[in-house]
Amino acid sequence: MDIDLIFKIAAVGIIVAVLNQLLKRAERDEQAMMTTLAGLVVVLMMVVSKIGELFDTIKNIFGLY
């Protein structure tokens, strides 16, 4: 696994956490929730692409086409 992926996920998590706290302090709970959901979607898209690469690698290893 790439260590860069872990750093990217951690960076997204830190940014989302800071934005979430700032928006909650400003009593913008709806925007805070939307920011959290957007961060979750970004991270899931990164993970899903890596899972797709994993399945492609497994298919190539076992000769499944």
MMTF fields as JSON, N, C-alpha, C and O atoms, coordinates in Angstrom:
{
  "mmtfVersion": "1.0.0",
  "mmtfProducer": "UNKNOWN",
  "numBonds": 259,
  "numAtoms": 260,
  "numGroups": 65,
  "numChains": 1,
  "numModels": 1,
  "chainsPerModel": [1],
  "groupsPerChain": [65],
  "chainIdList": ["A"],
  "bondAtomList": [4, 2, 8, 6, 12, 10, 16, 14, 20, 18, 24, 22, 28, 26, 32, 30, 36, 34, 40, 38, 44, 42, 48, 46, 52, 50, 56, 54, 60, 58, 64, 62, 68, 66, 72, 70, 76, 74, 80, 78, 84, 82, 88, 86, 92, 90, 96, 94, 100, 98, 104, 102, 108, 106, 112, 110, 116, 114, 120, 118, 124, 122, 128, 126, 132, 130, 136, 134, 140, 138, 144, 142, 148, 146, 152, 150, 156, 154, 160, 158, 164, 162, 168, 166, 172, 170, 176, 174, 180, 178, 184, 182, 188, 186, 192, 190, 196, 194, 200, 198, 204, 202, 208, 206, 212, 210, 216, 214, 220, 218, 224, 222, 228, 226, 232, 230, 236, 234, 240, 238, 244, 242, 248, 246, 252, 250, 256, 254],
  "bondOrderList": [1, 1, 1, 1, 1, 1, 1, 1, 1, 1, 1, 1, 1, 1, 1, 1, 1, 1, 1, 1, 1, 1, 1, 1, 1, 1, 1, 1, 1, 1, 1, 1, 1, 1, 1, 1, 1, 1, 1, 1, 1, 1, 1, 1, 1, 1, 1, 1, 1, 1, 1, 1, 1, 1, 1, 1, 1, 1, 1, 1, 1, 1, 1, 1],
  "groupList": [{"groupName": "MET", "atomNameList": ["N", "CA", "C", "O"], "elementList": ["N", "C", "C", "O"], "formalChargeList": [0, 0, 0, 0], "bondAtomList": [1, 0, 2, 1, 3, 2], "bondOrderList": [1, 1, 2], "singleLetterCode": "M", "chemCompType": "L-PEPTIDE LINKING"}, {"groupName": "ASP", "atomNameList": ["N", "CA", "C", "O"], "elementList": ["N", "C", "C", "O"], "formalChargeList": [0, 0, 0, 0], "bondAtomList": [1, 0, 2, 1, 3, 2], "bondOrderList": [1, 1, 2], "singleLetterCode": "D", "chemCompType": "L-PEPTIDE LINKING"}, {"groupName": "ILE", "atomNameList": ["N", "CA", "C", "O"], "elementList": ["N", "C", "C", "O"], "formalChargeList": [0, 0, 0, 0], "bondAtomList": [1, 0, 2, 1, 3, 2], "bondOrderList": [1, 1, 2], "singleLetterCode": "I", "chemCompType": "L-PEPTIDE LINKING"}, {"groupName": "LEU", "atomNameList": ["N", "CA", "C", "O"], "elementList": ["N", "C", "C", "O"], "formalChargeList": [0, 0, 0, 0], "bondAtomList": [1, 0, 2, 1, 3, 2], "bondOrderList": [1, 1, 2], "singleLetterCode": "L", "chemCompType": "L-PEPTIDE LINKING"}, {"groupName": "PHE", "atomNameList": ["N", "CA", "C", "O"], "elementList": ["N", "C", "C", "O"], "formalChargeList": [0, 0, 0, 0], "bondAtomList": [1, 0, 2, 1, 3, 2], "bondOrderList": [1, 1, 2], "singleLetterCode": "F", "chemCompType": "L-PEPTIDE LINKING"}, {"groupName": "LYS", "atomNameList": ["N", "CA", "C", "O"], "elementList": ["N", "C", "C", "O"], "formalChargeList": [0, 0, 0, 0], "bondAtomList": [1, 0, 2, 1, 3, 2], "bondOrderList": [1, 1, 2], "singleLetterCode": "K", "chemCompType": "L-PEPTIDE LINKING"}, {"groupName": "ALA", "atomNameList": ["N", "CA", "C", "O"], "elementList": ["N", "C", "C", "O"], "formalChargeList": [0, 0, 0, 0], "bondAtomList": [1, 0, 2, 1, 3, 2], "bondOrderList": [1, 1, 2], "singleLetterCode": "A", "chemCompType": "L-PEPTIDE LINKING"}, {"groupName": "VAL", "atomNameList": ["N", "CA", "C", "O"], "elementList": ["N", "C", "C", "O"], "formalChargeList": [0, 0, 0, 0], "bondAtomList": [1, 0, 2, 1, 3, 2], "bondOrderList": [1, 1, 2], "singleLetterCode": "V", "chemCompType": "L-PEPTIDE LINKING"}, {"groupName": "GLY", "atomNameList": ["N", "CA", "C", "O"], "elementList": ["N", "C", "C", "O"], "formalChargeList": [0, 0, 0, 0], "bondAtomList": [1, 0, 2, 1, 3, 2], "bondOrderList": [1, 1, 2], "singleLetterCode": "G", "chemCompType": "PEPTIDE LINKING"}, {"groupName": "ASN", "atomNameList": ["N", "CA", "C", "O"], "elementList": ["N", "C", "C", "O"], "formalChargeList": [0, 0, 0, 0], "bondAtomList": [1, 0, 2, 1, 3, 2], "bondOrderList": [1, 1, 2], "singleLetterCode": "N", "chemCompType": "L-PEPTIDE LINKING"}, {"groupName": "GLN", "atomNameList": ["N", "CA", "C", "O"], "elementList": ["N", "C", "C", "O"], "formalChargeList": [0, 0, 0, 0], "bondAtomList": [1, 0, 2, 1, 3, 2], "bondOrderList": [1, 1, 2], "singleLetterCode": "Q", "chemCompType": "L-PEPTIDE LINKING"}, {"groupName": "ARG", "atomNameList": ["N", "CA", "C", "O"], "elementList": ["N", "C", "C", "O"], "formalChargeList": [0, 0, 0, 0], "bondAtomList": [1, 0, 2, 1, 3, 2], "bondOrderList": [1, 1, 2], "singleLetterCode": "R", "chemCompType": "L-PEPTIDE LINKING"}, {"groupName": "GLU", "atomNameList": ["N", "CA", "C", "O"], "elementList": ["N", "C", "C", "O"], "formalChargeList": [0, 0, 0, 0], "bondAtomList": [1, 0, 2, 1, 3, 2], "bondOrderList": [1, 1, 2], "singleLetterCode": "E", "chemCompType": "L-PEPTIDE LINKING"}, {"groupName": "THR", "atomNameList": ["N", "CA", "C", "O"], "elementList": ["N", "C", "C", "O"], "formalChargeList": [0, 0, 0, 0], "bondAtomList": [1, 0, 2, 1, 3, 2], "bondOrderList": [1, 1, 2], "singleLetterCode": "T", "chemCompType": "L-PEPTIDE LINKING"}, {"groupName": "SER", "atomNameList": ["N", "CA", "C", "O"], "elementList": ["N", "C", "C", "O"], "formalChargeList": [0, 0, 0, 0], "bondAtomList": [1, 0, 2, 1, 3, 2], "bondOrderList": [1, 1, 2], "singleLetterCode": "S", "chemCompType": "L-PEPTIDE LINKING"}, {"groupName": "TYR", "atomNameList": ["N", "CA", "C", "O"], "elementList": ["N", "C", "C", "O"], "formalChargeList": [0, 0, 0, 0], "bondAtomList": [1, 0, 2, 1, 3, 2], "bondOrderList": [1, 1, 2], "singleLetterCode": "Y", "chemCompType": "L-PEPTIDE LINKING"}],
  "groupTypeList": [0, 1, 2, 1, 3, 2, 4, 5, 2, 6, 6, 7, 8, 2, 2, 7, 6, 7, 3, 9, 10, 3, 3, 5, 11, 6, 12, 11, 1, 12, 10, 6, 0, 0, 13, 13, 3, 6, 8, 3, 7, 7, 7, 3, 0, 0, 7, 7, 14, 5, 2, 8, 12, 3, 4, 1, 13, 2, 5, 9, 2, 4, 8, 3, 15],
  "groupIdList": [1, 2, 3, 4, 5, 6, 7, 8, 9, 10, 11, 12, 13, 14, 15, 16, 17, 18, 19, 20, 21, 22, 23, 24, 25, 26, 27, 28, 29, 30, 31, 32, 33, 34, 35, 36, 37, 38, 39, 40, 41, 42, 43, 44, 45, 46, 47, 48, 49, 50, 51, 52, 53, 54, 55, 56, 57, 58, 59, 60, 61, 62, 63, 64, 65],
  "secStructList": [7, 7, 2, 2, 2, 2, 2, 2, 2, 2, 2, 2, 2, 2, 2, 2, 2, 2, 2, 2, 2, 2, 2, 2, 2, 6, 6, 7, 2, 2, 2, 2, 2, 2, 2, 2, 2, 2, 2, 2, 2, 2, 2, 2, 2, 2, 2, 2, 2, 2, 2, 2, 2, 2, 2, 2, 2, 2, 2, 2, 2, 2, 6, 7, 7],
  "xCoordList": [0.845, 0.0, 0.889, 1.929, 0.456, 1.186, 1.035, -0.066, 2.136, 2.077, 1.458, 0.92, 1.535, 0.936, -0.574, -1.164, -1.192, -2.643, -3.032, -4.02, -2.265, -2.555, -2.407, -3.219, -1.373, -1.183, -2.303, -2.748, -2.763, -3.863, -5.142, -5.861, -5.422, -6.621, -6.522, -7.503, -5.333, -5.145, -5.305, -5.883, -4.804, -4.929, -6.39, -6.829, -7.136, -8.561, -9.268, -10.121, -8.925, -9.539, -9.252, -10.143, -8.018, -7.659, -8.386, -8.913, -8.415, -9.102, -10.587, -11.166, -11.204, -12.634, -12.899, -13.894, -12.044, -12.243, -12.155, -12.953, -11.185, -11.043, -12.244, -12.805, -12.637, -13.804, -15.065, -15.899, -15.2, -16.359, -16.425, -17.485, -15.316, -15.291, -15.572, -16.303, -14.99, -15.229, -16.699, -17.28, -17.285, -18.689, -19.615, -20.631, -19.297, -20.139, -20.056, -21.057, -18.874, -18.731, -19.51, -19.984, -19.639, -20.391, -21.878, -22.641, -22.28, -23.666, -24.196, -25.34, -23.349, -23.723, -23.661, -22.826, -24.553, -24.511, -24.791, -24.209, -25.686, -25.998, -24.783, -24.494, -24.077, -22.889, -21.781, -21.012, -21.698, -20.707, -20.969, -20.045, -22.238, -22.592, -22.306, -21.815, -22.601, -22.333, -20.83, -20.398, -20.041, -18.588, -18.076, -17.204, -18.612, -18.218, -18.581, -17.782, -19.771, -20.195, -19.352, -19.015, -19.011, -18.171, -16.785, -16.229, -16.233, -14.942, -15.017, -14.099, -16.1, -16.287, -16.363, -15.777, -17.077, -17.193, -15.834, -15.5, -15.051, -13.72, -12.839, -12.172, -12.841, -12.01, -12.51, -11.705, -13.816, -14.35, -13.997, -13.727, -13.994, -13.613, -12.142, -11.794, -11.284, -9.87, -9.71, -8.933, -10.439, -10.324, -10.918, -10.36, -12.045, -12.687, -11.782, -11.721, -11.081, -10.181, -9.048, -8.646, -8.537, -7.482, -8.017, -7.306, -9.243, -9.841, -10.029, -9.837, -10.4, -10.51, -9.176, -9.106, -8.115, -6.775, -6.403, -5.768, -6.791, -6.516, -7.193, -6.567, -8.47, -9.176, -8.567, -8.487, -8.134, -7.469, -6.173, -5.869, -5.42, -4.178, -4.458, -3.747, -5.477, -5.833, -6.257, -5.88, -7.043, -7.439, -6.231, -6.179, -5.253, -4.067, -3.202, -2.622, -3.111, -2.299, -2.868, -2.12, -4.172, -4.782, -5.204, -5.751, -4.963, -5.277, -6.748, -7.185, -7.518, -8.958, -9.197, -8.714, -9.948, -10.182, -11.621, -11.984],
  "yCoordList": [-1.179, 0.0, 1.24, 1.288, 2.214, 3.466, 4.225, 4.342, 4.731, 5.549, 6.899, 7.567, 7.308, 8.575, 8.563, 9.577, 7.43, 7.325, 7.563, 8.241, 7.014, 7.204, 8.662, 9.188, 9.327, 10.746, 11.593, 12.555, 11.243, 11.99, 11.843, 12.818, 10.631, 10.396, 11.151, 11.731, 11.141, 11.877, 13.376, 14.061, 13.893, 15.324, 15.714, 16.745, 14.901, 15.18, 15.14, 15.983, 14.187, 14.088, 15.298, 15.793, 15.778, 16.952, 18.192, 18.97, 18.377, 19.544, 19.514, 20.535, 18.349, 18.227, 18.46, 19.096, 17.968, 18.161, 19.641, 20.132, 20.341, 21.771, 22.55, 23.386, 22.27, 22.963, 22.652, 23.53, 21.414, 21.012, 21.799, 22.303, 21.902, 22.649, 24.135, 24.748, 24.711, 26.125, 26.389, 27.359, 25.532, 25.729, 25.492, 26.176, 24.55, 24.331, 25.501, 25.865, 26.092, 27.264, 28.453, 29.299, 28.513, 29.592, 29.247, 29.956, 28.168, 27.684, 27.408, 27.727, 26.816, 26.385, 24.861, 24.277, 24.238, 22.786, 22.057, 21.005, 22.615, 21.955, 21.937, 20.925, 23.068, 23.124, 22.234, 21.65, 22.13, 21.25, 19.794, 19.038, 19.419, 18.05, 17.804, 16.734, 18.761, 18.606, 18.531, 17.793, 19.285, 19.218, 17.84, 17.282, 17.302, 15.966, 14.923, 14.037, 15.025, 14.069, 14.202, 13.2, 15.434, 15.631, 15.02, 14.402, 15.188, 14.574, 13.061, 12.404, 12.513, 11.063, 10.56, 9.529, 11.277, 10.874, 10.929, 10.038, 11.97, 12.095, 10.913, 10.319, 10.577, 9.467, 8.142, 7.297, 7.956, 6.718, 6.567, 5.457, 7.666, 7.588, 7.193, 6.442, 7.698, 7.308, 5.83, 5.133, 5.35, 3.952, 3.026, 1.964, 3.419, 2.578, 2.411, 1.327, 3.47, 3.33, 2.347, 1.575, 2.374, 1.426, -0.003, -0.945, -0.173, -1.509, -2.036, -3.226, -1.161, -1.557, -2.018, -3.01, -1.3, -1.72, -3.068, -3.891, -3.296, -4.57, -5.714, -6.744, -5.547, -6.6, -6.844, -7.988, -5.772, -5.951, -6.746, -7.61, -6.452, -7.18, -8.646, -9.524, -8.913, -10.301, -11.041, -12.196, -10.379, -11.018, -11.332, -12.391, -10.421, -10.669, -11.779, -12.569, -11.845, -12.886, -14.271, -15.192, -14.42, -15.738, -15.992, -17.052, -15.053, -15.248, -15.216, -15.836, -14.519, -14.402, -13.169, -12.08, -13.348, -12.211, -11.944, -11.018],
  "zCoordList": [0.0, 0.0, 0.0, 0.657, -0.739, -0.782, 0.529, 1.068, 1.03, 2.238, 1.917, 2.8, 0.631, 0.215, 0.409, 0.782, 0.16, 0.328, 1.789, 2.07, 2.698, 4.119, 4.504, 5.265, 3.984, 4.271, 3.682, 4.308, 2.483, 1.87, 2.686, 2.903, 3.135, 3.943, 5.268, 5.732, 5.873, 7.122, 6.904, 7.748, 5.793, 5.503, 5.318, 5.827, 4.597, 4.419, 5.772, 6.05, 6.597, 7.917, 8.786, 9.475, 8.762, 9.564, 9.064, 9.859, 7.743, 7.185, 7.505, 7.878, 7.362, 7.651, 9.131, 9.481, 9.998, 11.434, 11.813, 12.61, 11.239, 11.538, 11.019, 11.728, 9.773, 9.223, 10.015, 10.234, 10.44, 11.223, 12.531, 12.9, 13.218, 14.477, 14.268, 15.045, 13.218, 12.934, 12.622, 13.108, 11.819, 11.457, 12.635, 12.76, 13.497, 14.675, 15.647, 16.264, 15.788, 16.658, 16.108, 16.866, 14.779, 14.145, 14.045, 13.389, 14.69, 14.711, 13.307, 12.982, 12.494, 11.147, 11.105, 10.415, 11.85, 11.988, 10.68, 10.416, 9.856, 8.589, 7.659, 7.02, 7.59, 6.748, 7.302, 6.539, 8.62, 9.234, 8.854, 8.554, 8.874, 8.49, 7.014, 6.652, 6.17, 4.743, 4.469, 3.584, 5.218, 5.073, 5.465, 4.799, 6.531, 6.972, 5.926, 5.624, 5.378, 4.349, 3.084, 2.453, 2.713, 1.529, 1.749, 0.841, 2.939, 3.243, 3.191, 2.699, 3.692, 3.651, 2.214, 1.884, 1.367, -0.033, -0.727, -1.508, -0.446, -1.059, -0.667, -1.514, 0.619, 1.096, 0.516, 0.123, 0.461, -0.105, -1.577, -2.036, -2.323, -3.727, -3.883, -4.794, -2.999, -3.052, -2.734, -3.387, -1.738, -1.325, -2.381, -2.659, -2.97, -3.978, -5.196, -5.777, -5.583, -6.728, -6.424, -7.295, -5.204, -4.828, -4.753, -5.103, -4.307, -4.274, -5.695, -5.944, -6.622, -8.026, -8.576, -9.301, -8.233, -8.658, -8.049, -8.708, -6.803, -6.147, -6.889, -7.137, -7.25, -7.97, -9.343, -9.79, -10.02, -11.311, -11.162, -11.984, -10.116, -9.862, -9.573, -10.064, -8.788, -8.466, -9.729, -9.928, -10.589, -11.847, -12.715, -13.339, -12.763, -13.57, -12.987, -13.732, -11.668, -11.031, -11.324, -11.653, -11.208, -11.396, -12.836, -13.14, -13.712, -15.12, -15.433, -16.403, -14.645, -14.892, -15.755, -15.444, -16.844, -17.737, -17.933, -18.659]
}
